[in-house]
Amino acid sequence: MISVNLDDVLDKAYESSSLAELANAPVAALSGVSEADAEALQKAFNIKTVADLAGNKYIRAAQAIVELSQISK
């Protein structure tokens, strides 16, 4: 059983959701991501859910670049 408090990064309506529900939730479930932002992500990258966002190759590449830049300092 995993227990984590994600309230700071979630829209109020999703605070009591399970991790599985959150993965399948629209990206607007993330605090600070508006419906307009979600529409733009869908248009640009076909990102519809939190899982889509997490698995997006450009997002993953950006994360890897930043992580590797920290190691190489």
C-alpha positions, 0 to 999 in steps of 0.5 A, spaced: 500 500 500 502 506 498 500 513 501 502 519 499 499 526 499 498 529 493 493 535 495 498 540 493 499 538 486 491 536 484 485 540 483 480 540 489 476 535 485 481 530 484 484 530 491 481 523 494 482 520 487 486 513 487 493 513 483 489 509 478 484 514 477 489 520 477 493 516 472 487 516 467 484 523 469 485 529 464 491 533 465 486 539 468 486 535 474 493 537 476 493 544 480 495 550 475 493 546 469 487 550 466 482 547 461 485 551 456 492 548 457 489 541 457 486 543 450 493 546 448 497 540 450 491 535 446 492 539 440 500 540 440 502 533 443 495 529 443 496 529 451 489 527 454 490 524 461 496 525 466 498 518 464 499 521 457 503 527 460 508 522 464 509 518 458 510 523 453 517 523 449 518 530 449 517 531 457 521 525 458 527 527 454 526 534 457 526 531 464 532 526 462 536 532 459 535 536 466 537 530 470 543 529 466 545 536 466 545 536 474 550 530 474 555 533 469 556 539 474 
